[in-house]
Amino acid sequence: MFDRVTWNPKQMNGQPCIRGMRLTVRRVVAAVAAYPDRSELFRNYPDLQEEDVRQALEFAAANLADEAIEMAASFGSRRSGRRCAPVSPAWI
């Protein structure tokens, strides 16, 4: 159950938020990636609690489709000659 994930169509363009704050689940997930040290994360987001982070991650995982996404290959830098595929998850 996601009792800390709230949704209000009039807040943050209807994106799921944490406890009615103007802090989206997406931003929490991105912050977890940006601040692997949780103490630093909580210093930068003092209103955020550990259970908020847990539910944001669980909510994000529950809402991702478990399917393969085909990506077109593109050429990388001409200097390196390596090929790479662009990475652009739909939720970013």
Secondary structure, DSSP 8 states (H G I E B T S, - for coil): --SSEE--TTSGGG--EETTSS-BHHHHHHHHHH--SHHHHHHHSTT--HHHHHHHHHHHHHTS--S------EE--TTT--EE-----TT-
